């Protein structure tokens, strides 16, 4: 792996855009910028933009961070084998 890239676990995709960058792109679109121009300028596809808009549209950066924390917590809780121990499944 390259010296300038941090080590990462196999199968874990590193986020290319920070919360601030995603919210910034969405706010530009809300202000009236053309979506196709935004996508070209930021190097994202139209599908990525639509996914961001559907998932994060109307959120502020702090709310988006909290959403990601909750998603990560839910992912960890699902993988925890407690259900099998408690319910015998």
C-alpha positions in Angstrom: 0.0 0.0 0.0 1.2 3.5 -0.7 2.9 5.5 2.0 0.5 8.4 1.8 -2.6 6.3 2.2 -3.5 5.1 5.7 -3.8 1.4 6.4 -7.3 0.1 6.3 -9.1 -3.2 6.9 -9.9 -5.5 4.0 -13.3 -4.8 2.7 -13.7 -1.5 4.4 -14.3 1.3 2.0 -12.8 4.7 2.9 -15.2 7.7 2.5 -14.0 10.0 -0.2 -16.1 12.9 0.9 -16.4 14.4 4.4 -19.8 15.3 5.9 -19.0 19.0 5.3 -18.3 18.3 1.6 -21.5 16.3 1.0 -23.6 19.0 2.7 -21.8 21.7 0.7 -22.6 20.0 -2.6 -26.3 19.6 -1.6 -26.6 23.2 -0.5 -25.1 24.4 -3.8 -27.9 22.4 -5.6 -30.5 24.0 -3.3 -29.2 27.4 -4.2 -29.9 26.8 -7.8 -26.7 25.3 -9.3 -27.2 22.7 -12.1 -26.9 19.2 -10.8 -24.9 18.0 -13.9 -22.4 20.8 -13.5 -22.1 20.1 -9.7 -21.5 16.4 -10.4 -18.8 17.2 -13.0 -17.0 19.7 -10.8 -17.0 17.4 -7.7 -16.3 14.2 -9.6 -19.4 12.4 -8.6 -22.1 10.6 -10.6 -25.7 11.7 -10.9 -26.7 8.6 -9.0 -24.4 9.5 -6.2 -25.9 12.9 -6.0 -29.4 11.5 -5.9 -28.4 9.1 -3.2 -26.9 11.9 -1.1 -30.0 14.1 -1.6 -32.4 11.3 -0.6 -30.4 10.3 2.4 -29.0 13.7 3.7 -31.2 16.3 2.0 -32.1 19.0 4.6 -29.7 17.9 7.2 -27.0 20.0 8.8 -23.4 18.7 9.3 -24.0 17.9 13.0 -27.2 15.9 12.2 -25.4 14.0 9.5 -22.6 13.0 11.8 -25.1 11.8 14.4 -26.9 9.8 11.7 -23.6 8.1 10.7 -22.9 7.4 14.4 -26.3 5.7 14.8 -25.8 3.7 11.6 -22.4 2.4 12.8 -23.9 1.6 16.3 -26.7 -0.3 14.7 -24.3 -2.2 12.5 -22.2 -3.2 15.5 -25.4 -4.3 17.5 -26.6 -6.5 14.6 -23.4 -8.4 14.5 -23.3 -9.0 18.2 -24.4 -12.6 18.9 -26.5 -11.8 22.0 -29.8 -12.7 20.2 -28.6 -16.3 19.8 -27.7 -16.5 23.5 -30.9 -15.0 24.8 -33.4 -16.4 22.3 -31.7 -19.7 21.4 -31.7 -18.9 17.6 
